[in-house]
Amino acid sequence: MAKKISIAIDGPAGAGKSTIAKRLAKELGYMYVDTGAIYRTVAYFFDLWGVAPKDIDGITRYIDELTIGIEYDEEGVQHMIMNGMDVTGDIRTPEISQKASLVSAHAIVRDMLLDMQRDVAKQHNVIMDGRDIGTVVLPKATVKIFLTASAEVRARRRCDEMLAKGMKADYNKVLKDIQQRDYQDTHREVAPLKMCRDSIKLDTSDLDIDGVIAAMKEIIAKKVPQ
């Protein structure tokens, strides 16, 4: 069986990783794996159980009650299945995002999900995005890209996204949340967010989505045999 191609996209919250990776996967015919959604599902599970994201004793006690599955619809959209329930729509809130960052700092959680993520990459050509894909999950990925943008640009984009969904958006609060998330992700003891040596950094602050896609295709073309 031919070795599968894996493209690892890392970067801070709000850098547009999911949006970009999803479209790129569709255009290249790869499977898209949103690892952030996996951790959001874990956070949502413990939130329902009333377990605080820093409560390692509670997490250890109840983690065996959790089962996570990934399914894809006809459009290739990833759906998160938690204990048999599709929770894809329930995990996309700022509160769950913050809790996911805290929950993902626990080694017991990351260890549980590591094999799941690697198994998908062994079976399919994948584009996988997250915080530690190139450093921990897929250290031998074919291509590693570190996608970033200034905190201010990321906050503005997040506000625009929320407004487009009919949600209220307070720019200053969103900016503060992003800065807090950045601190949590870069300072956690287990698998902190950082750019690995063989990653290619792409700052999207001054690029629109088409510009980012074009730049990424150029990066990938240099690494992946055509």
Backbone as numpy.savetxt, mean C-alpha at the origin, in Angstrom:
# Nx Ny Nz CAx CAy CAz Cx Cy Cz
8.76 -23.42 -15.32 7.92 -22.23 -15.32 8.80 -20.98 -15.32
8.51 -20.05 -16.22 9.31 -18.83 -16.33 9.20 -18.01 -15.06
10.31 -17.38 -14.70 10.31 -16.56 -13.50 9.38 -15.36 -13.69
8.59 -15.09 -12.68 7.63 -14.00 -12.76 8.31 -12.65 -12.54
7.73 -11.63 -13.15 8.25 -10.27 -13.01 7.51 -9.59 -11.86
8.28 -8.93 -11.01 7.67 -8.20 -9.88 8.15 -6.76 -9.88
7.21 -5.85 -9.75 7.52 -4.42 -9.68 7.09 -3.92 -8.31
8.05 -3.48 -7.52 7.79 -3.01 -6.16 7.72 -1.49 -6.15
6.61 -0.96 -5.66 6.44 0.49 -5.55 6.25 0.86 -4.09
7.22 1.57 -3.56 7.14 2.03 -2.17 7.03 3.55 -2.14
6.65 4.05 -0.96 6.57 5.49 -0.82 5.62 5.88 0.30
5.61 7.14 0.67 4.79 7.62 1.79 3.30 7.66 1.45
2.49 7.85 2.48 1.04 7.94 2.32 0.68 9.11 1.41
-0.29 8.88 0.52 -0.77 9.96 -0.33 0.09 10.26 -1.54
1.08 9.41 -1.82 1.96 9.66 -2.97 1.31 9.22 -4.28
0.14 8.59 -4.17 -0.56 8.13 -5.38 -0.19 6.73 -5.81
0.43 5.97 -4.89 0.91 4.63 -5.24 -0.21 3.73 -5.78
-1.32 3.68 -5.05 -2.41 2.78 -5.44 -3.00 3.15 -6.79
-3.30 4.43 -6.97 -3.89 4.89 -8.23 -2.97 4.59 -9.40
-1.69 4.91 -9.22 -0.70 4.71 -10.29 -0.49 3.22 -10.56
-0.29 2.46 -9.48 -0.01 1.02 -9.63 -1.17 0.29 -10.29
-2.39 0.68 -9.92 -3.59 0.04 -10.48 -3.66 0.26 -12.00
-3.44 1.49 -12.41 -3.51 1.80 -13.84 -2.35 1.16 -14.60
-1.18 1.20 -14.00 0.00 0.62 -14.64 -0.17 -0.88 -14.83
-0.70 -1.54 -13.81 -0.93 -2.99 -13.89 -1.90 -3.32 -15.02
-2.93 -2.52 -15.14 -3.92 -2.75 -16.20 -3.30 -2.59 -17.57
-2.47 -1.55 -17.73 -1.87 -1.28 -19.04 -0.80 -2.31 -19.40
-0.12 -2.85 -18.38 0.95 -3.83 -18.65 0.46 -5.27 -18.59
-0.78 -5.47 -18.11 -1.32 -6.82 -18.01 -0.79 -7.59 -16.80
-0.43 -6.86 -15.73 0.07 -7.48 -14.50 -1.04 -7.52 -13.45
-0.84 -8.31 -12.42 -1.77 -8.31 -11.30 -1.36 -7.22 -10.31
-2.32 -6.42 -9.89 -2.05 -5.36 -8.91 -2.34 -5.86 -7.51
-1.39 -5.67 -6.60 -1.58 -6.05 -5.20 -1.42 -4.81 -4.32
-2.52 -4.38 -3.73 -2.53 -3.22 -2.84 -2.30 -3.72 -1.41
-1.05 -3.69 -0.96 -0.76 -4.22 0.38 -1.30 -3.30 1.47
-1.46 -2.01 1.16 -2.04 -1.10 2.14 -3.45 -1.54 2.52
-4.19 -2.04 1.53 -5.55 -2.50 1.79 -5.55 -3.73 2.70
-4.51 -4.54 2.59 -4.40 -5.72 3.45 -4.23 -5.28 4.90
-3.35 -4.31 5.13 -3.13 -3.83 6.50 -4.33 -3.05 7.02
-5.04 -2.36 6.12 -6.26 -1.67 6.54 -7.30 -2.69 7.01
-7.32 -3.84 6.34 -8.27 -4.89 6.71 -7.96 -5.42 8.10
-6.68 -5.59 8.39 -6.27 -6.03 9.73 -6.70 -4.99 10.77
-6.43 -3.72 10.46 -6.79 -2.64 11.39 -8.30 -2.59 11.61
-9.05 -2.79 10.54 -10.52 -2.77 10.63 -11.01 -3.92 11.51
-10.41 -5.08 11.35 -10.78 -6.25 12.16 -10.60 -5.95 13.65
-9.44 -5.43 14.02 -9.20 -5.14 15.45 -10.05 -3.98 15.94
-10.36 -3.06 15.05 -11.25 -1.96 15.42 -12.62 -2.50 15.79
-13.11 -3.46 15.02 -14.42 -4.07 15.31 -14.40 -4.82 16.64
-13.26 -5.39 16.98 -13.12 -6.13 18.23 -12.84 -5.20 19.42
-12.64 -3.92 19.12 -12.36 -2.96 20.19 -10.94 -3.06 20.72
-10.03 -3.58 19.88 -8.63 -3.71 20.28 -7.85 -2.51 19.73
-7.20 -1.76 20.61 -6.44 -0.59 20.18 -5.24 -1.02 19.34
-4.86 -0.22 18.34 -3.77 -0.62 17.44 -2.40 -0.79 18.10
-2.23 -0.23 19.30 -0.95 -0.39 20.01 -1.03 -1.49 21.07
-2.20 -2.11 21.21 -2.41 -3.14 22.24 -1.89 -4.48 21.73
-0.61 -4.72 21.89 0.00 -5.93 21.36 -0.56 -7.19 22.03
-0.92 -7.09 23.31 -1.51 -8.25 23.99 -2.85 -8.62 23.36
-3.68 -7.61 23.09 -4.97 -7.86 22.48 -4.83 -8.39 21.06
-3.89 -7.83 20.33 -3.64 -8.26 18.95 -3.17 -9.71 18.94
-2.27 -10.04 19.83 -1.77 -11.42 19.93 -2.90 -12.38 20.29
-3.79 -11.93 21.15 -4.89 -12.78 21.63 -5.89 -13.10 20.52
-6.18 -12.12 19.66 -7.27 -12.29 18.71 -6.83 -12.50 17.25
-5.55 -12.41 16.97 -5.11 -12.48 15.57 -5.45 -13.80 14.89
-5.51 -14.88 15.67 -5.85 -16.19 15.08 -7.31 -16.27 14.65
-8.12 -15.31 15.09 -9.54 -15.28 14.70 -9.73 -14.63 13.32
-8.64 -14.06 12.80 -8.73 -13.32 11.54 -8.30 -14.16 10.35
-9.14 -14.14 9.31 -8.74 -14.74 8.04 -8.89 -13.65 6.96
-7.89 -13.55 6.10 -7.89 -12.52 5.05 -7.75 -13.18 3.68
-8.55 -12.73 2.77 -8.45 -13.22 1.40 -8.46 -12.04 0.43
-7.92 -12.26 -0.76 -7.93 -11.26 -1.81 -8.65 -11.85 -3.01
-9.63 -11.10 -3.52 -10.34 -11.52 -4.73 -10.31 -10.38 -5.73
-10.42 -10.70 -7.00 -10.42 -9.69 -8.06 -11.70 -9.81 -8.88
-12.34 -8.66 -9.15 -13.55 -8.71 -9.95 -13.19 -8.69 -11.44
-14.20 -8.61 -12.30 -13.97 -8.69 -13.74 -13.13 -7.51 -14.26
-13.16 -6.41 -13.52 -12.39 -5.23 -13.92 -10.96 -5.27 -13.36
-10.65 -6.33 -12.63 -9.32 -6.45 -12.03 -9.18 -5.68 -10.73
-10.30 -5.21 -10.18 -10.27 -4.46 -8.92 -10.11 -5.41 -7.75
-9.18 -5.08 -6.85 -8.89 -5.93 -5.69 -9.97 -5.74 -4.62
-10.50 -6.84 -4.14 -11.47 -6.81 -3.04 -10.88 -7.52 -1.84
-11.03 -6.91 -0.67 -10.52 -7.51 0.56 -11.64 -8.28 1.26
-11.36 -9.55 1.52 -12.33 -10.42 2.17 -11.85 -10.72 3.59
-12.60 -10.28 4.59 -12.26 -10.49 5.99 -13.26 -11.45 6.61
-12.78 -12.62 7.02 -13.65 -13.63 7.60 -14.91 -13.86 6.77
-14.71 -13.92 5.45 -15.82 -14.21 4.54 -16.61 -12.99 4.09
-16.32 -11.81 4.63 -17.07 -10.60 4.27 -16.21 -9.67 3.42
-16.83 -9.09 2.39 -16.14 -8.12 1.56 -16.16 -6.78 2.30
-14.97 -6.32 2.74 -14.88 -5.08 3.52 -14.17 -3.97 2.74
-14.07 -4.15 1.43 -13.34 -3.21 0.58 -13.79 -1.77 0.80
-15.08 -1.56 0.91 -15.61 -0.21 1.08 -15.51 0.32 2.49
-15.33 -0.57 3.46 -15.32 -0.17 4.87 -13.96 0.30 5.37
-12.91 -0.05 4.64 -11.56 0.19 5.16 -10.95 1.51 4.67
-11.68 2.24 3.83 -11.14 3.46 3.23 -11.54 4.71 4.00
-11.13 4.80 5.25 -11.38 6.00 6.04 -10.05 6.49 6.62
-9.94 7.79 6.90 -8.70 8.31 7.50 -8.37 7.64 8.83
-9.42 7.31 9.60 -9.19 6.68 10.91 -8.56 5.30 10.76
-9.09 4.51 9.83 -8.54 3.17 9.60 -7.14 3.28 9.01
-6.90 4.30 8.20 -5.57 4.52 7.64 -4.54 4.73 8.74
-4.86 5.59 9.71 -3.94 5.84 10.83 -3.74 4.57 11.65
-4.83 3.85 11.90 -4.72 2.62 12.71 -3.94 1.54 11.97
-4.06 1.51 10.65 -3.30 0.54 9.86 -1.81 0.77 10.00
-1.42 2.05 10.03 0.00 2.38 10.20 0.53 1.87 11.53
-0.28 1.99 12.57 0.14 1.54 13.91 0.13 0.01 14.02
-0.93 -0.60 13.48 -1.04 -2.06 13.54 0.09 -2.73 12.76
0.45 -2.13 11.62 1.48 -2.73 10.77 2.87 -2.67 11.38
3.01 -1.93 12.48 4.31 -1.84 13.15 4.63 -3.09 13.97
3.63 -3.95 14.19 3.83 -5.15 15.01 4.36 -6.31 14.16
5.43 -6.91 14.62 6.05 -8.02 13.88 5.08 -9.18 13.68
4.23 -9.44 14.66 3.31 -10.57 14.57 2.33 -10.39 13.41
1.97 -9.14 13.14 1.06 -8.84 12.02 1.79 -8.98 10.70
2.98 -8.41 10.61 3.74 -8.45 9.36 4.13 -9.88 8.99
4.51 -10.65 9.99 4.89 -12.04 9.74 3.71 -12.84 9.18
2.53 -12.56 9.71 1.33 -13.27 9.28 1.04 -13.01 7.79
1.32 -11.79 7.34 0.94 -11.40 5.99 2.05 -11.55 4.95
3.28 -11.75 5.42 4.42 -11.81 4.51 4.30 -12.92 3.47
4.01 -14.14 3.92 3.91 -15.27 2.99 2.79 -15.07 1.98
1.68 -14.50 2.44 0.55 -14.24 1.54 0.98 -13.37 0.36
1.70 -12.30 0.68 2.13 -11.36 -0.35 3.16 -12.00 -1.28
4.09 -12.75 -0.72 5.13 -13.38 -1.54 4.56 -14.47 -2.44
3.56 -15.20 -1.96 2.95 -16.26 -2.75 2.31 -15.71 -4.02
1.66 -14.56 -3.90 1.03 -13.94 -5.07 2.10 -13.61 -6.12
3.24 -13.08 -5.66 4.33 -12.70 -6.57 4.99 -13.91 -7.22
4.92 -15.06 -6.57 5.50 -16.28 -7.15 4.62 -16.81 -8.27
3.32 -16.53 -8.20 2.37 -17.11 -9.14 2.00 -16.19 -10.30
2.23 -14.88 -10.14 1.81 -13.93 -11.17 2.87 -12.85 -11.39
2.82 -12.22 -12.55 3.56 -10.97 -12.74 2.80 -9.91 -11.95
3.46 -9.25 -11.02 2.74 -8.34 -10.14 3.33 -6.94 -10.07
2.44 -6.01 -9.77 2.85 -4.68 -9.34 2.30 -4.57 -7.92
3.20 -4.43 -6.97 2.82 -4.43 -5.56 3.27 -3.12 -4.93
2.35 -2.46 -4.23 2.74 -1.20 -3.61 2.53 -1.24 -2.11
3.35 -0.46 -1.40 3.26 -0.43 0.05 4.36 0.43 0.65
4.83 0.04 1.84 5.88 0.79 2.53 7.21 0.05 2.55
7.15 -1.29 2.48 8.39 -2.08 2.61 8.46 -3.20 1.58
7.90 -2.94 0.40 7.88 -4.00 -0.62 9.30 -4.30 -1.11
10.01 -3.26 -1.49 11.37 -3.47 -2.00 12.37 -3.85 -0.93
12.14 -3.41 0.30 13.11 -3.68 1.37 12.88 -5.03 2.05
11.60 -5.43 2.21 11.30 -6.64 2.99 10.50 -7.69 2.22
9.39 -7.29 1.65 8.47 -8.26 1.05 9.07 -8.90 -0.21
9.55 -8.05 -1.13 10.13 -8.55 -2.38 11.52 -7.94 -2.58
12.49 -8.33 -1.75 13.83 -7.73 -1.84 14.53 -8.01 -3.17
14.06 -9.01 -3.91 14.65 -9.34 -5.21 13.72 -8.96 -6.36
12.88 -7.97 -6.12 11.94 -7.52 -7.16 12.69 -7.12 -8.43
12.07 -7.35 -9.58 12.68 -7.03 -10.86 12.94 -5.53 -10.98
11.97 -4.75 -10.54 12.07 -3.28 -10.58 11.59 -2.72 -9.25
12.33 -1.75 -8.72 11.93 -1.09 -7.47 11.84 0.42 -7.72
10.69 0.97 -7.40 10.48 2.40 -7.58 10.01 3.01 -6.27
10.62 4.12 -5.88 10.21 4.84 -4.67 9.45 6.08 -5.13
8.13 6.03 -4.96 7.26 7.10 -5.43 6.99 8.09 -4.29
7.26 9.36 -4.53 7.08 10.32 -3.45 6.58 11.66 -4.00
6.26 12.56 -3.09 5.85 13.94 -3.41 5.89 14.70 -2.10
5.90 16.01 -2.16 5.94 16.79 -0.92 4.67 16.55 -0.12
4.76 16.73 1.19 3.60 16.52 2.06 2.45 17.43 1.67
2.79 18.66 1.27 1.75 19.63 0.89 1.00 19.18 -0.37
1.74 18.69 -1.35 1.12 18.21 -2.58 0.25 16.98 -2.29
0.76 16.09 -1.46 0.00 14.89 -1.12 -1.29 15.23 -0.37
-1.22 16.24 0.51 -2.41 16.67 1.25 -3.45 17.26 0.31
-2.99 18.07 -0.64 -3.92 18.67 -1.61 -4.59 17.60 -2.45
-3.81 16.62 -2.90 -4.38 15.54 -3.71 -5.40 14.73 -2.91
-5.07 14.47 -1.65 -5.99 13.71 -0.80 -7.29 14.48 -0.60
-7.20 15.77 -0.40 -8.40 16.61 -0.23 -9.26 16.57 -1.50
-8.61 16.70 -2.65 -9.34 16.66 -3.92 -10.07 15.32 -4.08
-9.38 14.26 -3.68 -9.95 12.91 -3.77 -11.18 12.78 -2.87
-11.07 13.31 -1.64 -12.18 13.25 -0.69 -13.37 14.07 -1.18
-13.10 15.25 -1.70 -14.17 16.11 -2.20 -14.88 15.47 -3.38
-14.11 14.79 -4.22 -14.68 14.12 -5.39 -15.62 12.99 -4.98
-15.40 12.45 -3.78 -16.26 11.38 -3.27 -17.41 11.92 -2.43
-17.50 13.26 -2.39 -18.59 13.86 -1.62 -18.31 13.95 -0.13
-17.04 13.78 0.25 -16.66 13.85 1.66 -16.16 15.26 1.99
-16.23 15.62 3.27 -15.68 16.90 3.70 -14.16 16.77 3.80
-13.45 17.86 3.48 -11.99 17.82 3.52 -11.42 19.11 4.10
-10.69 18.96 5.18 -10.02 20.09 5.83 -8.52 19.96 5.51
-8.01 20.85 4.65 -6.63 20.73 4.18 -5.63 20.65 5.33
-5.76 21.53 6.33 -4.80 21.55 7.44 -4.81 20.25 8.23
-6.00 19.70 8.42 -6.11 18.43 9.15 -5.51 17.28 8.33
-5.81 17.28 7.03 -5.27 16.24 6.16 -3.74 16.31 6.12
-3.21 17.53 6.03 -1.75 17.71 6.02 -1.14 17.19 7.32
-1.77 17.52 8.45 -1.27 17.06 9.75 -1.31 15.54 9.84
-2.39 14.94 9.33 -2.52 13.47 9.34 -1.42 12.83 8.51
-1.12 13.42 7.35 -0.09 12.86 6.46 1.29 12.98 7.12
1.55 14.12 7.76 2.84 14.30 8.43 2.99 13.32 9.59
1.88 13.09 10.30 1.91 12.12 11.41 2.14 10.71 10.88
1.48 10.39 9.78 1.63 9.07 9.16 3.06 8.87 8.68
3.65 9.91 8.09 5.04 9.83 7.65 5.97 9.51 8.81
5.74 10.19 9.93 6.59 9.97 11.11 6.44 8.54 11.61
5.18 8.08 11.72 4.94 6.71 12.18 5.61 5.69 11.26
5.44 5.88 9.97 5.95 4.89 9.02 7.47 4.85 8.96
8.12 6.00 9.14 9.58 6.03 9.04 10.29 5.73 10.35
9.55 5.78 11.46 10.19 5.58 12.77 9.82 4.27 13.46
8.97 3.46 12.82 8.61 2.20 13.48 9.81 1.26 13.48
9.86 0.39 14.47 11.00 -0.53 14.62 11.00 -1.62 13.56
9.79 -2.09 13.21 9.69 -3.20 12.25 9.41 -2.66 10.85
10.30 -2.98 9.91 10.13 -2.62 8.50 9.72 -1.17 8.29
10.54 -0.22 8.74 10.20 1.20 8.53 10.25 1.58 7.05
9.50 2.62 6.71 9.53 3.12 5.34 10.90 3.74 5.05
11.56 3.24 4.04 12.83 3.83 3.60 13.10 3.40 2.16
13.88 4.19 1.50 14.21 3.88 0.11 15.43 2.96 0.08
15.29 1.81 -0.58 16.44 0.90 -0.63 17.42 1.32 -1.72
18.62 0.80 -1.62 19.72 1.23 -2.49 19.42 1.06 -3.97
18.74 -0.02 -4.33 18.50 -0.28 -5.75 17.14 0.23 -6.23
16.51 1.11 -5.44 15.25 1.74 -5.88 15.55 2.95 -6.74
14.63 3.25 -7.63 14.71 4.47 -8.43 13.67 5.44 -7.89
14.13 6.61 -7.47 13.23 7.59 -6.86 12.51 8.39 -7.94
11.20 8.52 -7.77 10.40 9.31 -8.70 9.54 10.28 -7.90
9.87 11.57 -7.98 9.10 12.61 -7.29 7.99 13.09 -8.22
6.75 12.92 -7.77 5.60 13.23 -8.62 4.98 14.60 -8.32
5.66 15.40 -7.51 5.09 16.69 -7.09 4.64 17.55 -8.26
5.41 17.53 -9.34 5.12 18.40 -10.49 4.62 17.62 -11.70
4.15 16.38 -11.47 3.68 15.56 -12.58 2.20 15.24 -12.43
1.49 15.17 -13.56 0.12 14.68 -13.50 0.18 13.16 -13.67
-0.97 12.50 -13.61 -0.98 11.04 -13.62 -0.39 10.47 -14.92
-0.66 11.12 -16.05 -0.10 10.63 -17.32 1.42 10.75 -17.33
1.92 11.83 -16.73 3.36 12.03 -16.66 4.04 10.99 -15.79
3.38 10.64 -14.69 3.93 9.62 -13.78 3.94 8.26 -14.47
2.84 7.91 -15.13 2.75 6.63 -15.82 3.84 6.52 -16.90
4.02 7.58 -17.65 5.05 7.58 -18.72 6.44 7.41 -18.13
6.72 8.11 -17.03 8.03 8.00 -16.38 8.27 6.59 -15.85
7.23 5.99 -15.28 7.38 4.64 -14.72 7.56 3.60 -15.82
6.84 3.76 -16.92 7.00 2.82 -18.03 8.42 2.87 -18.58
8.98 4.06 -18.59 10.35 4.23 -19.06 11.33 3.52 -18.13
11.10 3.65 -16.82 11.95 2.99 -15.83 11.85 1.46 -15.98
10.62 0.99 -16.11 10.37 -0.46 -16.21 10.98 -1.03 -17.48
10.85 -0.31 -18.59 11.35 -0.78 -19.89 12.87 -1.03 -19.87
13.57 -0.27 -19.04 15.03 -0.42 -18.94 15.41 -1.68 -18.15
14.48 -2.19 -17.33 14.78 -3.31 -16.45 14.15 -4.63 -16.91
13.03 -4.52 -17.61 12.27 -5.73 -17.98 12.50 -6.03 -19.45
12.99 -7.22 -19.78 13.21 -7.60 -21.18 11.91 -7.56 -21.96
11.95 -6.95 -23.14 10.74 -6.84 -23.96 10.62 -8.06 -24.89
